[in-house]
Amino acid sequence: SHAGVGVAVAVNSVEAGFDAHIAGSVTAATIALTAGSAAGTTSTFAATAVSGAGATDLGAAGAFAADFSDLDATASVGDGSVVTGPTRLTITAALDSDHAASALSNLDDGASTRLGIGASIALIELDDDTTATLGGGVTITSLSGLTMSATGSHSATSTTEAGGAADVAITPTLALNVSTADSRIDMPTGAALTVSGAVTLTATHDILASAAADGSAQGSAGAAGAAIALNLVHDTAEVVPGRALTAGSEVRYAADLVVDALAAAAAAASGFAAASGGPTSAGGQTGAAAAYGNAMSGGRANSALPSMPSAAGTGGTTQIGVAAALASNLVDGGARAVIAADTPVTSTRRVTVASAADIDVDATADASATESDVGVGAAVAVNEIDAENVALIEGTVSAKGITVSAGMSSRDDGSDSFGAYVISGAGADTVGVAGALAYQHAALDTTAEIRTAVDPRRGDVTVSATSIHDAVTSASGLLPTDDDPSVGVGASLAIADFDLDATARIGDGIGLAASGAINLAALTITDSEVYAQAGGAGGI
């Protein structure tokens, strides 16, 4: 046909709750309230859209896949409830979810299309919350023990591919994940609690966000391939009770957060003919770029750069070729465990307030496959992290020993990891321009602090903060030496800007009545490597 249009749309929209709730009077020696995912089970959602088109004049293929999720797992003893004991009360909420969106669009290579457009978008919006709640209006006559836990584990994987051939081919593609999931202990303001045994309040949260975008265009007159992969992560783990507490054994407040965000974007623009030698598609480029990133992250301070994947197209030539790739991770939120100013804690044994976090981000952008008379390859990788890992005592505490710690999560590798890897190349006969930018900024506040007077009753007081990081920032803009364009420009810029503090503090003027040993320790280790490389050949 003269014009062909193929459009595919796949959308999941889920809003669901997993609730376990007590709203009346209960008399029991043991109460166990559980809501959400059973152990070893995962709620799974997937949306897939595939489209194609072929025509002599105009071919357009569009694919859109989206997953919108609003899941809540809540275990609660609600306001107005009456619990008569002595009772050991356990409130557990857990939620495990896996989300995927895949959009694929392709133009028919054999259709001899004059203008071809292939566009793909994959989007995941994730707001899956896990909450364990003890209402402020609950009346409890006797508690022998209290355990509350909120555990969330989530993944979001968006994948896009757009490709095809035409006289003029345009292939934009976007993979986007947005996560605002939380795991928290909810204990609103209410009457003071008295527990004859131990009290344990924990919030544990994991998020894996993976975005991959491939855009490959082949055009005899012009080709433009564009790919954007983006993760926006705003997840938290939080334990900040709003009630005063008296306990007959250990008290522990703990929040633990693990974030993994992976973004990979690859774009290619070239002519028709196939050739051997380099990656011939955006997908091939993604693999090459990932291999290069893996090599770079091995730790090579003061040594030569590993060899780059060569800029290679399909061997054909187009008049104008443009390849642009952007990969980015934006992460905020964090882990907080706090004894608030108006919630004093008294215990016959040790009180522990602990936060932990591990944040790993990796952005890889590759726009290195452009072969044309005039070729432009531009690649950008950006990581922006603004997060906190905070353990605080703001209210008065009287206990047989006190521990406040903010450190690395034991559930991961023990180190934050920040990686930005960029490869761009422009193989052109007349004008070749290759630009690469790798930028990373991380502001991570790791703080353990006692801000008010406490009484450790001759027990030890330990305040510690630990923050460990590995970072690689690499940019390469290369012009292949075998093309020798009339004008060649290769530019690379790599920037790493880190504010990574670890603070262990006992506030000014704070009294430690009748304390034993006082241990105050802060440790921060940052290993950062920055590489930039530009080069090539040309008349100018």
Kinemage of the C-alpha trace (Angstrom):
@kinemage 1
@onewidth
@group {chain A} dominant
@subgroup {mainchain}
@vectorlist {calphas} color= white
{ca ser a 1} P 0.000 0.000 0.000
{ca his a 2} L 1.003 3.633 -0.263
{ca ala a 3} L 0.498 4.193 3.449
{ca gly a 4} L 0.613 1.690 6.259
{ca val a 5} L 0.012 2.262 9.935
{ca gly a 6} L 0.366 -0.281 12.724
{ca val a 7} L -0.480 0.635 16.302
{ca ala a 8} L -0.397 -1.627 19.332
{ca val a 9} L -1.454 -0.674 22.851
{ca ala a 10} L -1.283 -2.785 26.004
{ca val a 11} L -2.244 -1.351 29.395
{ca asn a 12} L -2.547 -2.826 32.874
{ca ser a 13} L -4.126 -0.706 35.586
{ca val a 14} L -4.371 -2.372 38.980
{ca glu a 15} L -5.626 -0.997 42.268
{ca ala a 16} L -5.921 -3.589 45.005
{ca gly a 17} L -5.567 -3.975 48.738
{ca phe a 18} L -4.477 -6.835 50.957
{ca asp a 19} L -5.868 -5.993 54.394
{ca ala a 20} L -5.922 -7.744 57.736
{ca his a 21} L -7.725 -5.651 60.324
{ca ile a 22} L -8.920 -5.841 63.918
{ca ala a 23} L -11.700 -3.417 64.697
{ca gly a 24} L -13.304 -4.855 67.828
{ca ser a 25} L -12.475 -6.456 71.141
{ca val a 26} L -10.068 -9.383 71.375
{ca thr a 27} L -8.956 -11.420 74.377
{ca ala a 28} L -6.091 -13.803 73.630
{ca ala a 29} L -2.627 -14.833 74.780
{ca thr a 30} L -1.299 -14.515 71.231
{ca ile a 31} L -2.519 -12.395 68.348
{ca ala a 32} L -0.850 -12.720 64.943
{ca leu a 33} L -2.151 -10.393 62.236
{ca thr a 34} L -0.753 -10.928 58.736
{ca ala a 35} L -1.567 -9.168 55.453
{ca gly a 36} L -0.190 -9.290 51.911
{ca ser a 37} L 1.957 -11.754 50.011
{ca ala a 38} L 2.459 -15.205 51.431
{ca ala a 39} L 6.061 -16.327 51.816
{ca gly a 40} L 7.568 -17.236 48.444
{ca thr a 41} L 4.747 -15.710 46.372
{ca thr a 42} L 4.843 -12.726 44.011
{ca ser a 43} L 2.111 -10.698 42.336
{ca thr a 44} L 3.133 -10.498 38.670
{ca phe a 45} L 1.925 -8.076 36.005
{ca ala a 46} L 3.069 -7.757 32.371
{ca ala a 47} L 2.015 -5.617 29.412
{ca thr a 48} L 3.400 -6.270 25.923
{ca ala a 49} L 2.712 -4.355 22.702
{ca val a 50} L 4.154 -5.280 19.285
{ca ser a 51} L 3.487 -3.385 16.049
{ca gly a 52} L 4.773 -3.322 12.470
{ca ala a 53} L 4.100 -1.496 9.216
{ca gly a 54} L 5.218 -1.554 5.582
{ca ala a 55} L 4.213 0.772 2.708
{ca thr a 56} L 5.693 2.460 -0.360
{ca asp a 57} L 5.126 6.082 0.702
{ca leu a 58} L 4.528 6.213 4.451
{ca gly a 59} L 4.995 3.520 7.049
{ca ala a 60} L 4.270 4.188 10.713
{ca ala a 61} L 4.529 1.651 13.523
{ca gly a 62} L 3.708 2.599 17.087
{ca ala a 63} L 3.732 0.539 20.268
{ca phe a 64} L 2.680 1.621 23.756
{ca ala a 65} L 2.811 -0.618 26.803
{ca ala a 66} L 2.000 0.555 30.304
{ca asp a 67} L 1.586 -0.891 33.762
{ca phe a 68} L -0.046 1.239 36.463
{ca ser a 69} L 0.024 -0.318 39.915
{ca asp a 70} L -1.422 0.830 43.224
{ca leu a 71} L -1.175 -2.092 45.621
{ca asp a 72} L -1.456 -1.840 49.387
{ca ala a 73} L -0.728 -4.452 52.010
{ca thr a 74} L -1.902 -3.265 55.415
{ca ala a 75} L -2.053 -5.161 58.699
{ca ser a 76} L -3.680 -3.033 61.365
{ca val a 77} L -5.223 -2.939 64.790
{ca gly a 78} L -7.603 -0.053 64.268
{ca asp a 79} L -8.759 2.805 66.451
{ca gly a 80} L -11.445 1.795 68.924
{ca ser a 81} L -10.158 -1.768 69.261
{ca val a 82} L -9.712 -3.282 72.706
{ca val a 83} L -7.023 -5.925 73.291
{ca thr a 84} L -7.161 -7.759 76.610
{ca gly a 85} L -4.220 -9.865 77.646
{ca pro a 86} L -1.594 -10.571 78.673
{ca thr a 87} L -1.103 -10.752 74.902
{ca arg a 88} L 1.854 -11.193 72.613
{ca leu a 89} L 0.924 -9.096 69.571
{ca thr a 90} L 2.474 -9.584 66.132
{ca ile a 91} L 1.487 -7.349 63.197
{ca thr a 92} L 3.012 -8.314 59.850
{ca ala a 93} L 2.541 -6.805 56.395
{ca ala a 94} L 4.412 -8.075 53.334
{ca leu a 95} L 4.103 -7.290 49.638
{ca asp a 96} L 6.114 -8.757 46.756
{ca ser a 97} L 5.379 -7.518 43.228
{ca asp a 98} L 6.930 -7.836 39.780
{ca his a 99} L 5.972 -5.460 36.946
{ca ala a 100} L 6.997 -5.534 33.285
{ca ala a 101} L 6.149 -3.447 30.212
{ca ser a 102} L 7.512 -4.160 26.747
{ca ala a 103} L 6.886 -2.156 23.552
{ca leu a 104} L 8.293 -3.237 20.178
{ca ser a 105} L 7.770 -1.493 16.846
{ca asn a 106} L 9.398 -2.336 13.519
{ca leu a 107} L 9.177 -1.105 9.955
{ca asp a 108} L 9.247 -3.692 7.202
{ca asp a 109} L 12.798 -3.602 5.808
{ca gly a 110} L 11.680 -4.833 2.432
{ca ala a 111} L 8.864 -2.365 1.830
{ca ser a 112} L 10.961 0.394 0.134
{ca thr a 113} L 9.194 3.021 2.195
{ca arg a 114} L 9.905 6.680 1.505
{ca leu a 115} L 9.197 7.816 5.079
{ca gly a 116} L 9.196 5.379 7.952
{ca ile a 117} L 8.470 6.116 11.589
{ca gly a 118} L 8.768 3.521 14.319
{ca ala a 119} L 8.020 4.657 17.863
{ca ser a 120} L 7.857 2.700 21.109
{ca ile a 121} L 7.001 3.700 24.667
{ca ala a 122} L 7.025 1.495 27.765
{ca leu a 123} L 5.875 2.987 31.057
{ca ile a 124} L 5.572 1.610 34.585
{ca glu a 125} L 4.110 3.612 37.472
{ca leu a 126} L 4.532 1.757 40.737
{ca asp a 127} L 2.962 2.818 44.041
{ca asp a 128} L 2.961 -0.401 46.065
{ca asp a 129} L 2.919 0.297 49.805
{ca thr a 130} L 3.368 -1.981 52.801
{ca thr a 131} L 2.203 -0.848 56.238
{ca ala a 132} L 1.960 -2.357 59.712
{ca thr a 133} L -0.315 -0.219 61.901
{ca leu a 134} L -1.170 0.036 65.573
{ca gly a 135} L -3.817 2.727 65.858
{ca gly a 136} L -3.496 5.589 68.303
{ca gly a 137} L -6.974 4.900 69.672
{ca val a 138} L -6.361 1.220 70.525
{ca thr a 139} L -6.859 0.236 74.181
{ca ile a 140} L -4.499 -2.480 75.399
{ca thr a 141} L -4.724 -3.782 78.953
{ca ser a 142} L -1.599 -5.953 78.953
{ca leu a 143} L 1.083 -6.732 76.364
{ca ser a 144} L 3.722 -9.405 76.896
{ca gly a 145} L 5.497 -8.646 73.614
{ca leu a 146} L 5.097 -6.510 70.508
{ca thr a 147} L 6.477 -7.227 67.024
{ca met a 148} L 5.595 -5.139 63.987
{ca ser a 149} L 7.121 -5.582 60.551
{ca ala a 150} L 6.536 -4.156 57.079
{ca thr a 151} L 8.389 -5.786 54.185
{ca gly a 152} L 8.175 -4.666 50.558
{ca ser a 153} L 10.014 -6.162 47.593
{ca his a 154} L 9.287 -4.815 44.108
{ca ser a 155} L 10.665 -4.798 40.588
{ca ala a 156} L 9.841 -2.725 37.505
{ca thr a 157} L 11.252 -3.678 34.102
{ca ser a 158} L 10.458 -1.553 31.045
{ca thr a 159} L 11.835 -2.480 27.627
{ca thr a 160} L 11.456 -0.764 24.265
{ca glu a 161} L 12.723 -1.409 20.753
{ca ala a 162} L 12.098 0.603 17.603
{ca gly a 163} L 13.712 -0.131 14.279
{ca gly a 164} L 13.370 -0.461 10.552
{ca ala a 165} L 14.403 0.906 7.154
{ca ala a 166} L 13.126 3.575 4.748
{ca asp a 167} L 14.421 6.338 2.504
{ca val a 168} L 14.008 8.491 5.612
{ca ala a 169} L 13.724 6.532 8.863
{ca ile a 170} L 12.900 7.911 12.314
{ca thr a 171} L 12.830 5.645 15.379
{ca pro a 172} L 12.234 7.289 18.779
{ca thr a 173} L 11.855 5.082 21.833
{ca leu a 174} L 11.268 5.658 25.569
{ca ala a 175} L 11.478 3.291 28.536
{ca leu a 176} L 10.351 4.868 31.822
{ca asn a 177} L 9.888 3.567 35.362
{ca val a 178} L 8.412 5.672 38.165
{ca ser a 179} L 8.340 4.169 41.654
{ca thr a 180} L 6.921 5.757 44.822
{ca ala a 181} L 6.620 2.638 46.966
{ca asp a 182} L 7.035 2.627 50.744
{ca ser a 183} L 7.385 0.184 53.622
{ca arg a 184} L 6.684 1.625 57.050
{ca ile a 185} L 5.579 1.156 60.632
{ca asp a 186} L 2.549 3.310 61.378
{ca met a 187} L 1.969 4.026 65.071
{ca pro a 188} L 0.045 7.298 65.358
{ca thr a 189} L -0.009 9.442 68.478
{ca gly a 190} L -1.881 7.804 71.338
{ca ala a 191} L -1.626 6.676 74.942
{ca ala a 192} L 1.734 5.357 76.124
{ca leu a 193} L 2.313 1.624 75.616
{ca thr a 194} L 3.510 -0.697 78.333
{ca val a 195} L 4.988 -4.024 77.223
{ca ser a 196} L 6.361 -6.544 79.707
{ca gly a 197} L 8.598 -8.174 77.086
{ca ala a 198} L 10.563 -7.162 73.980
{ca val a 199} L 9.506 -4.679 71.307
{ca thr a 200} L 10.705 -4.973 67.710
{ca leu a 201} L 9.605 -2.608 64.941
{ca thr a 202} L 11.145 -3.143 61.474
{ca ala a 203} L 10.604 -1.809 57.960
{ca thr a 204} L 12.446 -3.510 55.100
{ca his a 205} L 12.188 -2.390 51.478
{ca asp a 206} L 13.715 -3.474 48.145
{ca ile a 207} L 13.211 -1.905 44.724
{ca leu a 208} L 14.719 -2.979 41.395
{ca ala a 209} L 14.039 -0.603 38.490
{ca ser a 210} L 15.370 -1.547 35.066
{ca ala a 211} L 14.787 0.520 31.903
{ca ala a 212} L 16.198 -0.437 28.490
{ca ala a 213} L 15.555 1.502 25.264
{ca asp a 214} L 16.829 0.580 21.781
{ca gly a 215} L 16.296 2.754 18.694
{ca ser a 216} L 17.806 1.693 15.367
{ca ala a 217} L 17.114 3.569 12.109
{ca gln a 218} L 18.284 2.715 8.570
{ca gly a 219} L 17.736 5.264 5.832
{ca ser a 220} L 19.221 5.869 2.382
{ca ala a 221} L 18.483 9.619 2.542
{ca gly a 222} L 18.265 10.195 6.261
{ca ala a 223} L 18.141 8.211 9.483
{ca ala a 224} L 17.453 9.286 13.064
{ca gly a 225} L 17.535 6.874 15.976
{ca ala a 226} L 16.724 8.120 19.471
{ca ala a 227} L 16.518 6.222 22.752
{ca ile a 228} L 15.693 7.348 26.283
{ca ala a 229} L 15.853 5.086 29.343
{ca leu a 230} L 14.805 6.669 32.628
{ca asn a 231} L 14.221 5.522 36.214
{ca leu a 232} L 12.591 7.779 38.816
{ca val a 233} L 12.751 6.132 42.245
{ca his a 234} L 11.273 7.758 45.366
{ca asp a 235} L 11.070 4.774 47.748
{ca thr a 236} L 11.397 4.748 51.528
{ca ala a 237} L 11.656 2.468 54.553
{ca glu a 238} L 10.508 4.188 57.733
{ca val a 239} L 10.076 3.465 61.434
{ca val a 240} L 8.969 6.596 63.322
{ca pro a 241} L 6.467 5.599 66.057
{ca gly a 242} L 4.222 8.247 67.564
{ca arg a 243} L 3.651 6.660 70.989
{ca ala a 244} L 5.716 6.623 74.181
{ca leu a 245} L 6.872 3.172 75.241
{ca thr a 246} L 7.859 1.288 78.390
{ca ala a 247} L 9.296 -2.205 77.853
{ca gly a 248} L 10.518 -5.027 80.078
{ca ser a 249} L 13.138 -6.224 77.585
{ca glu a 250} L 15.026 -5.119 74.468
{ca val a 251} L 13.607 -2.432 72.202
{ca arg a 252} L 14.637 -2.257 68.548
{ca tyr a 253} L 13.563 0.184 65.820
{ca ala a 254} L 15.097 -0.668 62.408
{ca ala a 255} L 14.668 0.551 58.812
{ca asp a 256} L 16.485 -1.062 55.860
{ca leu a 257} L 16.380 0.048 52.192
{ca val a 258} L 17.998 -1.478 49.081
{ca val a 259} L 17.717 0.282 45.703
{ca asp a 260} L 18.952 -1.039 42.368
{ca ala a 261} L 18.336 1.206 39.337
{ca leu a 262} L 19.594 0.238 35.889
{ca ala a 263} L 19.121 2.382 32.770
{ca ala a 264} L 20.480 1.487 29.318
{ca ala a 265} L 19.829 3.448 26.115
{ca ala a 266} L 21.255 2.677 22.693
{ca ala a 267} L 20.604 4.412 19.357
{ca ala a 268} L 21.837 3.708 15.841
{ca ala a 269} L 21.478 5.442 12.472
{ca ser a 270} L 22.934 4.116 9.221
{ca gly a 271} L 22.360 3.092 5.614
{ca phe a 272} L 20.927 -0.166 4.327
{ca ala a 273} L 23.718 -2.560 3.478
{ca ala a 274} L 24.765 -5.174 6.015
{ca ala a 275} L 28.379 -5.518 7.081
{ca ser a 276} L 30.415 -7.438 9.590
{ca gly a 277} L 32.506 -5.945 12.289
{ca gly a 278} L 30.585 -3.976 14.903
{ca pro a 279} L 27.246 -3.965 16.591
{ca thr a 280} L 24.656 -3.614 13.837
{ca ser a 281} L 21.654 -2.765 15.943
{ca ala a 282} L 20.788 -0.837 19.024
{ca gly a 283} L 20.443 -4.091 20.890
{ca gly a 284} L 23.966 -5.066 19.878
{ca gln a 285} L 25.201 -1.711 21.055
{ca thr a 286} L 23.551 -2.153 24.429
{ca gly a 287} L 25.490 -5.359 24.939
{ca ala a 288} L 28.759 -3.746 23.870
{ca ala a 289} L 28.207 -0.778 26.133
{ca ala a 290} L 27.308 -3.006 29.068
{ca ala a 291} L 30.459 -5.047 28.532
{ca tyr a 292} L 32.498 -1.862 28.509
{ca gly a 293} L 30.774 -0.638 31.673
{ca asn a 294} L 31.483 -3.951 33.386
{ca ala a 295} L 35.161 -3.640 32.458
{ca met a 296} L 35.335 -0.071 33.717
{ca ser a 297} L 33.700 -0.888 37.054
{ca gly a 298} L 36.423 -3.406 37.867
{ca gly a 299} L 38.550 -0.645 39.405
{ca arg a 300} L 41.424 0.640 37.272
{ca ala a 301} L 42.664 3.767 38.989
{ca asn a 302} L 45.794 5.195 37.310
{ca ser a 303} L 45.723 2.687 34.466
{ca ala a 304} L 44.914 2.900 30.764
{ca leu a 305} L 41.354 2.926 29.512
{ca pro a 306} L 39.994 -0.373 28.246
{ca ser a 307} L 39.465 -0.392 24.511
{ca met a 308} L 36.115 0.999 23.389
{ca pro a 309} L 33.614 -0.877 21.234
{ca ser a 310} L 34.209 0.506 17.741
{ca ala a 311} L 31.620 2.796 16.201
{ca ala a 312} L 29.983 0.643 13.568
{ca gly a 313} L 26.788 0.749 11.598
{ca thr a 314} L 25.325 -1.620 9.056
{ca gly a 315} L 27.884 -0.808 6.396
{ca gly a 316} L 25.536 1.275 4.261
{ca thr a 317} L 25.617 5.027 3.893
{ca thr a 318} L 22.869 7.564 4.466
{ca gln a 319} L 23.024 11.261 3.639
{ca ile a 320} L 22.276 12.383 7.180
{ca gly a 321} L 22.473 10.154 10.222
{ca val a 322} L 21.656 11.156 13.771
{ca ala a 323} L 21.834 8.857 16.792
{ca ala a 324} L 20.954 10.150 20.250
{ca ala a 325} L 20.812 8.197 23.524
{ca leu a 326} L 19.963 9.280 27.063
{ca ala a 327} L 20.123 7.028 30.134
{ca ser a 328} L 19.325 8.412 33.565
{ca asn a 329} L 18.541 7.373 37.132
{ca leu a 330} L 17.010 9.837 39.592
{ca val a 331} L 16.817 8.441 43.128
{ca asp a 332} L 15.627 10.016 46.363
{ca gly a 333} L 13.931 8.832 49.568
{ca gly a 334} L 15.838 6.679 52.018
{ca ala a 335} L 15.751 4.818 55.335
{ca arg a 336} L 14.700 6.448 58.642
{ca ala a 337} L 14.505 5.027 62.149
{ca val a 338} L 13.620 7.613 64.794
{ca ile a 339} L 12.597 7.928 68.415
{ca ala a 340} L 10.740 11.207 68.078
{ca ala a 341} L 10.884 14.096 70.521
{ca asp a 342} L 7.463 13.446 72.072
{ca thr a 343} L 7.806 9.635 72.313
{ca pro a 344} L 10.115 8.733 75.235
{ca val a 345} L 11.260 5.133 75.582
{ca thr a 346} L 12.018 3.295 78.802
{ca ser a 347} L 13.432 -0.226 78.889
{ca thr a 348} L 15.026 -2.574 81.390
{ca arg a 349} L 17.459 -3.667 78.686
{ca arg a 350} L 19.128 -2.205 75.563
{ca val a 351} L 17.433 0.194 73.153
{ca thr a 352} L 18.608 0.070 69.525
{ca val a 353} L 17.745 2.500 66.756
{ca ala a 354} L 19.204 1.392 63.409
{ca ser a 355} L 18.954 2.452 59.778
{ca ala a 356} L 20.634 0.797 56.785
{ca ala a 357} L 20.725 1.424 53.060
{ca asp a 358} L 22.401 0.283 49.870
{ca ile a 359} L 21.880 2.249 46.652
{ca asp a 360} L 23.244 0.975 43.337
{ca val a 361} L 22.656 2.908 40.106
{ca asp a 362} L 23.979 2.229 36.625
{ca ala a 363} L 23.347 4.353 33.512
{ca thr a 364} L 24.726 3.315 30.115
{ca ala a 365} L 24.198 5.352 26.929
{ca asp a 366} L 25.490 4.321 23.483
{ca ala a 367} L 25.015 6.308 20.278
{ca ser a 368} L 28.060 5.051 18.450
{ca ala a 369} L 26.678 3.557 15.244
{ca thr a 370} L 26.229 6.290 12.629
{ca glu a 371} L 27.540 5.945 9.074
{ca ser a 372} L 26.583 8.746 6.724
{ca asp a 373} L 27.708 11.752 4.703
{ca val a 374} L 26.857 13.886 7.723
{ca gly a 375} L 26.755 12.008 11.008
{ca val a 376} L 25.990 13.013 14.559
{ca gly a 377} L 26.258 10.737 17.568
{ca ala a 378} L 25.260 12.120 20.969
{ca ala a 379} L 25.059 10.129 24.186
{ca val a 380} L 24.314 11.251 27.732
{ca ala a 381} L 24.269 9.298 31.005
{ca val a 382} L 23.110 11.004 34.203
{ca asn a 383} L 22.740 9.744 37.759
{ca glu a 384} L 21.220 12.009 40.417
{ca ile a 385} L 20.924 10.665 43.966
{ca asp a 386} L 19.514 12.623 46.904
{ca ala a 387} L 18.807 10.217 49.741
{ca glu a 388} L 19.126 9.772 53.480
{ca asn a 389} L 20.121 6.996 55.831
{ca val a 390} L 19.239 8.287 59.266
{ca ala a 391} L 18.988 6.867 62.808
{ca leu a 392} L 18.002 9.415 65.455
{ca ile a 393} L 17.084 9.673 69.114
{ca glu a 394} L 15.184 12.901 69.634
{ca gly a 395} L 13.084 11.794 72.636
{ca thr a 396} L 14.342 10.842 76.075
{ca val a 397} L 15.544 7.259 76.541
{ca ser a 398} L 16.206 5.349 79.733
{ca ala a 399} L 17.643 1.867 79.135
{ca lys a 400} L 20.421 -0.565 80.037
{ca gly a 401} L 22.609 0.503 77.109
{ca ile a 402} L 21.827 2.436 73.931
{ca thr a 403} L 22.847 1.833 70.302
{ca val a 404} L 22.256 4.227 67.431
{ca ser a 405} L 23.606 3.163 64.035
{ca ala a 406} L 23.307 4.199 60.394
{ca gly a 407} L 25.172 1.944 57.995
{ca met a 408} L 25.242 -0.207 54.901
{ca ser a 409} L 22.561 -2.822 54.411
{ca ser a 410} L 23.720 -6.358 55.159
{ca arg a 411} L 21.284 -7.625 52.517
{ca asp a 412} L 23.416 -6.364 49.610
{ca asp a 413} L 27.129 -6.107 48.819
{ca gly a 414} L 28.020 -3.606 51.540
{ca ser a 415} L 28.760 -0.689 49.235
{ca asp a 416} L 26.816 1.873 47.238
{ca ser a 417} L 27.664 1.752 43.541
{ca phe a 418} L 27.298 4.640 41.097
{ca gly a 419} L 28.115 4.065 37.405
{ca ala a 420} L 27.679 6.299 34.353
{ca tyr a 421} L 29.063 5.003 31.055
{ca val a 422} L 28.811 6.815 27.723
{ca ile a 423} L 30.010 5.868 24.256
{ca ser a 424} L 29.299 7.968 21.162
{ca gly a 425} L 30.686 7.802 17.659
{ca ala a 426} L 30.075 9.319 14.244
{ca gly a 427} L 31.344 7.569 11.161
{ca ala a 428} L 30.847 10.099 8.326
{ca asp a 429} L 32.332 10.962 4.929
{ca thr a 430} L 31.879 14.744 5.105
{ca val a 431} L 31.043 15.908 8.637
{ca gly a 432} L 31.230 13.755 11.760
{ca val a 433} L 30.305 14.915 15.244
{ca ala a 434} L 30.521 12.696 18.325
{ca gly a 435} L 29.545 14.035 21.737
{ca ala a 436} L 29.548 12.218 25.077
{ca leu a 437} L 28.514 13.425 28.524
{ca ala a 438} L 28.633 11.369 31.715
{ca tyr a 439} L 27.461 13.151 34.854
{ca gln a 440} L 26.913 11.916 38.380
{ca his a 441} L 25.798 13.796 41.470
{ca ala a 442} L 25.128 12.063 44.749
{ca ala a 443} L 24.138 13.698 48.013
{ca leu a 444} L 23.711 10.969 50.619
{ca asp a 445} L 23.225 11.863 54.267
{ca thr a 446} L 24.256 9.047 56.596
{ca thr a 447} L 23.653 10.169 60.186
{ca ala a 448} L 23.459 8.487 63.576
{ca glu a 449} L 22.719 10.950 66.344
{ca ile a 450} L 21.522 11.396 69.911
{ca arg a 451} L 19.896 14.812 70.167
{ca thr a 452} L 18.546 14.779 73.708
{ca ala a 453} L 19.547 13.638 77.165
{ca val a 454} L 19.504 9.874 77.702
{ca asp a 455} L 20.114 7.578 80.676
{ca pro a 456} L 22.001 4.391 79.731
{ca arg a 457} L 21.994 3.127 83.390
{ca arg a 458} L 25.700 2.356 83.351
{ca gly a 459} L 25.337 0.494 80.057
{ca asp a 460} L 27.419 1.189 76.972
{ca val a 461} L 26.452 3.908 74.511
{ca thr a 462} L 27.333 3.315 70.856
{ca val a 463} L 26.741 5.811 68.062
{ca ser a 464} L 28.082 4.818 64.645
{ca ala a 465} L 27.729 5.838 60.998
{ca thr a 466} L 29.196 4.026 57.995
{ca ser a 467} L 29.054 5.086 54.350
{ca ile a 468} L 30.960 3.189 51.614
{ca his a 469} L 30.823 3.975 47.899
{ca asp a 470} L 32.314 2.923 44.559
{ca ala a 471} L 31.852 5.131 41.489
{ca val a 472} L 32.906 5.101 37.853
{ca thr a 473} L 32.141 7.977 35.479
{ca ser a 474} L 33.246 7.423 31.871
{ca ala a 475} L 32.660 9.325 28.620
{ca ser a 476} L 34.018 8.516 25.165
{ca gly a 477} L 33.321 10.430 21.935
{ca leu a 478} L 35.168 8.833 19.029
{ca leu a 479} L 35.406 9.286 15.276
{ca pro a 480} L 36.499 6.076 13.530
{ca thr a 481} L 39.938 6.573 12.049
{ca asp a 482} L 39.062 4.765 8.821
{ca asp a 483} L 36.340 7.267 7.748
{ca asp a 484} L 38.480 10.451 7.578
{ca pro a 485} L 35.681 13.039 7.168
{ca ser a 486} L 36.347 16.573 5.918
{ca val a 487} L 35.305 17.903 9.327
{ca gly a 488} L 35.451 15.795 12.464
{ca val a 489} L 34.535 16.780 16.011
{ca gly a 490} L 34.865 14.440 18.978
{ca ala a 491} L 34.034 15.804 22.425
{ca ser a 492} L 33.731 14.082 25.800
{ca leu a 493} L 32.949 15.324 29.280
{ca ala a 494} L 32.846 13.285 32.480
{ca ile a 495} L 31.817 14.898 35.771
{ca ala a 496} L 31.472 13.363 39.234
{ca asp a 497} L 30.144 15.536 42.060
{ca phe a 498} L 29.674 13.718 45.350
{ca asp a 499} L 28.576 14.837 48.823
{ca leu a 500} L 28.786 11.629 50.807
{ca asp a 501} L 28.957 12.283 54.520
{ca ala a 502} L 28.889 9.914 57.482
{ca thr a 503} L 28.126 11.587 60.800
{ca ala a 504} L 28.021 10.060 64.273
{ca arg a 505} L 27.055 12.653 66.827
{ca ile a 506} L 26.057 13.171 70.432
{ca gly a 507} L 24.584 16.631 70.496
{ca asp a 508} L 26.137 19.607 72.242
{ca gly a 509} L 25.322 19.777 75.921
{ca ile a 510} L 23.720 16.314 75.949
{ca gly a 511} L 24.105 14.554 79.272
{ca leu a 512} L 24.789 10.811 79.504
{ca ala a 513} L 23.837 9.991 83.075
{ca ala a 514} L 25.672 7.028 84.617
{ca ser a 515} L 26.999 5.649 81.365
{ca gly a 516} L 29.485 2.861 80.820
{ca ala a 517} L 31.726 2.946 77.743
{ca ile a 518} L 30.960 5.534 75.087
{ca asn a 519} L 31.704 4.465 71.513
{ca leu a 520} L 31.485 7.106 68.806
{ca ala a 521} L 32.546 6.135 65.268
{ca ala a 522} L 32.077 7.481 61.746
{ca leu a 523} L 33.517 5.959 58.592
{ca thr a 524} L 33.188 7.028 54.988
{ca ile a 525} L 35.056 5.465 52.064
{ca thr a 526} L 34.631 6.641 48.491
{ca asp a 527} L 36.475 5.175 45.502
{ca ser a 528} L 35.717 7.338 42.466
{ca glu a 529} L 37.192 6.949 38.984
{ca val a 530} L 36.556 9.459 36.199
{ca tyr a 531} L 37.486 8.898 32.561
{ca ala a 532} L 37.061 11.023 29.432
{ca gln a 533} L 38.283 10.154 25.965
{ca ala a 534} L 37.854 11.873 22.606
{ca gly a 535} L 39.577 11.279 19.319
{ca gly a 536} L 39.400 10.431 15.638
{ca ala a 537} L 40.427 11.637 12.222
{ca gly a 538} L 39.327 14.314 9.756
{ca gly a 539} L 40.466 17.034 7.420
{ca ile a 540} L 39.697 19.421 10.247
